[in-house]
Amino acid sequence: MHELGYILLLVALVVATFAGVASVVGTIRGWARLQQAGYAAAFATAGIVTAAALALIYLFVAQDFGVKYVHHYSDRSMPMFYLITSIWGGQDGSLLFWAWVLSMYSAAALWLNREHARLIPYATGVLMTIVAFFIVLLLFSANPFETFLGAPPDDGKGLNPLLQNPYMAIHPPTLYLGYIGMSIPFAFGIAALASGQLDETWLRVTRRWTLFAWFFLSIGLVLGMLWAYEELGWGGYWAWDPVENAGFLPWLTCTAFLHSVMIQERRGMFRFWNMSLVIITFVFTILGTFLTRSGVVQSVHSFAQSDIGGYFLAFMLLALFGGFGLMFWRSKKLAAEAQIESLLSKEFAFAANNWILLGMAFFILIATLFPSFSDWLLGEKITVGQSFFNRWMVPLGLSLLFLTGVGPLISWRRASKDSLKKQFLWPVATGIAAAAISMPLGAIHAPLAVVTYGLCGFVAGTIVQEYLRGIRIRMKNAGEGALDATIGLVSKAKRRYGGYVIHFGVVLMFFGWAGNAYKLEKDVTLTRGEIASLGRYQIRYDDLRFGETKHKGEVTAVLTVMDPAGKVLSVERPAKWMYRKSEQPTTEVSIRSTLLEDLYLILAGWDPQQGSVMLRMVINPFTLWVWLGAGFLLVGIVIVMWPDRYKKRHIGSGRVSLVSLALGAALAGAALPATPAEAAPSSQITLPPELEPVADRLSRELVCMCGTCDRQTLHDCTCGFAQKEREEIRLRLKAGATPEQIVQAYVQRFGTQALNEPPDTPFNRLIVIVPFAALGVGAVGLGWAGLRWKRRADAAIARGEVPLDMAAPKLDLDEREEAEYREQLLDALEDLD
């Protein structure tokens, strides 16, 4: 079967190459039969690559350990579910999965849009070039069908224990579906440039595909957060890991595109900008695979180092130079048909949002790659940790949350001051009320949480106001009841009101993230029957149990959770699992979730002789709201993408109305700085009260250098090395050492990479100066351009050169509501495209 799989890949390469070349050459030369043959070959490619993927699946199910890839990522003890998901558990299989899904995507997109005769040949050429690129990788650098030269092993090495988790089994394919899906808008964008058909046709063709890709990118990111929360055992779900960032980068630029494309559809503006975003987003999807496979960054998510990175780097450069070269060639046809008429307009708000989103992506890219730059240029390894990202990204995330509430309240073209006052009255009032209610909880210790709750109230007020206004207008004009009006409102303007469902999900997620500021933590060592307290919980250690299954050993602590009165609330069982095919144990946390908080229990270690266990106990307030908010996000996206009944075949258009900004803002502010109210050592070394926060701060500033726990801080890591180093910090503080001496001694042992943030040197300051200088220059330029556009529009209105409906006369509230209703009807009519 492995010979058949390899032969199928060879045939697929030939057919995909023919499909791409024949489609383009046939169109340029006017040879219709050659072009049609290339089009048909694209479907043949999908069938051949599908057969190759099925061959690899068969090899895993049949447990053919003579194939190296099967041997490396499976064993006889693994359940069938993980045997199948092992296909994307390593580099070779994940690339075959990528080529397979891409070939199927391509076939579907080409078939469903076959009536666009000018675009299809060039789109076929681009898509088949991408497919051929991945097949080349499979044949010459990452062959999943390679076999051992000698006798095959009796058993395999098994899948990485961290990947033997339901979330991680689903997370990679969903993320790949998002990555790969961005190939479709890129292909049709390049086709529009090559053919010269630069009207809005290519946008209508790709809107659903872009939403589909964005949807799966969102799911992939959320599933990754869930996996990190439940499997990595450090008490959080977003750590700005390099591979997490690689998935977030295309999400940010795709989000920007989904917003700015609305302006092109409505006003014929931002054509050059939108095409740039499509190219950048596609390149970021390739960059993500490059980072995980090249060894450029170190991450718990990355594959083994290989020589495959050079292929990806060359392909990214080809996409960048080829795409932007075509753009400059067609620059005259990409000229805007209109300009922004006012700074108080939806167009300018979207432009500002776009620039912030791109600035965020630029900052994340530089900060992620900066350790590699430092190593290459200075020979010094550094760490850019979670706290560094949070310091700069949280303010940007909160600003985007604010704009999420502002966007629906501003009109197209220009908004009058009277209208803005009426629109903002109730949302601002709810925001102030929410901030006031939260102030007693954290006005001093957690001011960012207060700001976040105020912004959540503001956005929630915007959502409620927009829904109530639409329902009231529909009840008045259609004579419907409240329920029928709500259903009719959403069904007729899915993009707008589905977007508000997503906004509500974002409010819930930010509500949950702000709770991180009130996080409680405690490390304890308990003997049987001993009780430890944290917050309102009493945790009693009852038993330590040892067990074995077919492929792993288990150590489980049995804990009884009680309230202050001694009433039993639950029995929790945090554990460590030791897989026989892996030397690294996995942490199986136990989580008691309520709407108020999560009690998060980690078994950090144990002493069988003394019968004691070392526990990390964490209270994460409002975490469940994060997952509830994610659910609303996904439901809202489904509403936005849901096809109308009258759409028969055309994959059609769909536009996100102020939707995608929300999750970007949410993930950007994913971890508000925590202010732990409690912290205690797992050892018996006691410190004076004034030194306890010093020990806690030092453990957060230093990185665990054990080599197995993905560069977590000493505070977050639960391995034996981190525990020993935390104890050493306490001993040295007790002996009179200064914090500076302790840090200096640690750096002398491990180098500057042992610091959670880069040292403050002129070179390292570039990590902040470069992206924020670019962001600042862009903001000044955007403001200057906006003022120029406004003056021109005002002068044109004064000269009578602009129609009155574009001058946006002041409206009273009833007129404003009627105008909103007309705009909703226009949104519904645009769905007919």
Secondary structure, DSSP 8 states (H G I E B T S, - for coil): -HHHHHHHHHHHHHHHHHHHHHHHHHHHHT-HHHHHHHHHHHHHHHHHHHHHHHHHHHHHHTT-TTBHHHHHH--TTS-HHHHHHGGGSSHHHHHHHHHHHHHHHHHHHHHHTTT-TTTHHHHHHHHHHHHHHHHHHHHHT--TT-B-SSS--SS-----GGG-SHHHHHHHHHHHHHHHHTHHHHHHHHHHHHHT--SSHHHHHHHHHHHHHHHHHHHHHHHHHHHIIIII-SS-S----HHHHHHHHHHHHHHHHHHHHHHHHHHS--HHHHHHHHHHHHHHHHHHHHHHHHSSS--TT-----TTHHHHHHHHHHHHHHHHHHHHHTTTTT--S-----SSSHHHHHHHHHHHHHHHHHHHHHHHHHHHHHHHHHS------HHHHHHHHHHHHHHHHHHHHHGGGS-SS---HHHHHHHHHHHHHHHHHHHHHHHHHHTTT-HHHHHHHHHHHHHHHHHHHHHHHHHHHHHHHH---HHHHHHHHHHHSHHHHHHHHHHHHHHHHHHHHHGGGG-EEEEEEEETT-EEEETTEEEEEEEEEEEE-SSEEEEEEEEEEE-TT--EEEEE--EEEEETT-SS-EEE-EEEE-SSEEEEEEEEEEETTTTEEEEEEEEEETHHHHHHHHHHHHHHHHHHH---TT--S-------SS-THHHHHHHHT-------S----SSS----GGGHHHHHHHHHHBB--SSSSTT-BTTT--SHHHHHHHHHHHHHHHTT--HHHHHHHHHHHH-GGGBSS----TTTTHHHHHHHHHHHHHHHHHHHHHHHHHHHHHHHHHTT-S-GGGS-----HHHHHHHHHHHHHHHHHHTT-
